[in-house]
């Protein structure tokens, strides 16, 4: 059984930093490994902060210098469909 926790969604990186500023807070994006640790009782966070809603952490963008900016939360499917 998973212990109770608070779940918050960040809309920006500064908001995520603020939400993670409490004791025993953890960031989550996909969360599969995190959920397994919680089910096993090995991790009991007071707060989880979802990063999935932060637009600047997704997508692929070509920069002015020709390089690519790849967001840390880019999914394989998004990469596959990018042009």
N, C-alpha and C positions, 0 to 999 in steps of 0.2 A: 504494500500500500504506500502511496506517495503522501508524504507529510504536506500539510497546508502551506501555501506560499502565495505571495502577491504577484500578479502578472501585469506588467505595464508595457505599452507600445510606444516606442520613440519615433518621432517624425523627422528628427534631424540628428546629426552627430552631436552638437552641443546639448541637445535634450537627453540623448543617450548617456553622455558623460555625467550629466546632473542626476539622472535616475540611478546610475550605477554607483553614485557617491554615498550609498548607505552600506552599513555593515552587512556582509553576506549576500550581496547582490551579484547576479551572474548574467552575462549577455547570452542571448540565444538567437541563432539564425535558423538553422535547420532543426537542431535539437535532438536528433535521434540518440546519440551517445549520452547526452545529458539526461534524457528521460530514462534510459536504462539504468544509469547511476542512481537516479532518484528512486526508481522502483526497487532497487536492491538496498536502499537505505544508506548508500555510501555518500550521497550528497543531499543535503537538506537546506537549500537556499531559502532565505527569507523573501527574496524578490527575484523574479526573472524579468529581464528587459529584452523585449523582442526588437531586433534590428531590421526585421523584414520590411518595415514600412518606411525606410529611409531611402528616398529616391536617388540620392547621390551615391549610394553603395551598390547600385545595379546598373546594368546596361554596358554597352560598348560605344565609345565615342572616338572619332578621329580628331586628333588635336591639330592645331595650326602648324605645328612643326612636322606633321605627317605620322607621328606616333599614335598609338592607341591607348586610351584609358579604359581599363577593364575593371569594373566594379567588383569589390570583394564578395558581394552576394550574388554575382552573376550565376545563373543556372546553366547547366550544360545545354539544355533545350534552348535558352535564349541565345547562347553562343552559336548553336547550330543554325538558328533561324536568322541570324544577323547577316546583313549584306555587306 
